């Protein structure tokens, strides 16, 4: 038994043939495909002018002060104790203290 081609197949074949003809014509015509893919003509961008601000020079350099921002000079503070690495490496975890933290109350929505 022979089945007839459905309308969808006929429409699909017709659209493919039309698309093939359009692409074929655009490739054979000079500038055909370029005209479709080209965007609007680009305008020339004006050149950006960059200038630098010249700061006025001071008459003579200002000497620095002890304390920097007007704070009084601090006497030398004693140095902090150096950090010392442990002498032994523990074999496991420390024991958990008895009692511990209480479990949170069970709250739920269901």
Phi, psi and omega in degrees: 000131183261131180264146177279149177291135180284165181299326182297321178294320180295317179294319180297315179296319180296318179293321178295320177295316179297318179295320178298318180293317181297314180293320178299317180292323181291331178282329181277334178279138179293124178076013183291308181287327178297322181296327179286322185273342183285138177274184180301152179302136182279138176269146179290134178278135177291146180293136180273130181261124181249129177236158180243144181272124178269121180276145179292144180273143177285158181297312178210154182296146179270125181289150179286162180242153173286129184102342172071290187251031177091002178285151178291153180291128181270138174293161181297124179278149178295143181291149179289156180294139180289151178279130183247135179288150179294149181277333181240150176258125181293149180277334183208200180272152177292154181293148180280132179294147180292145179094301178058192180277142179292148178290143179293150179294141181285116177236135180209168180255001185225000000 
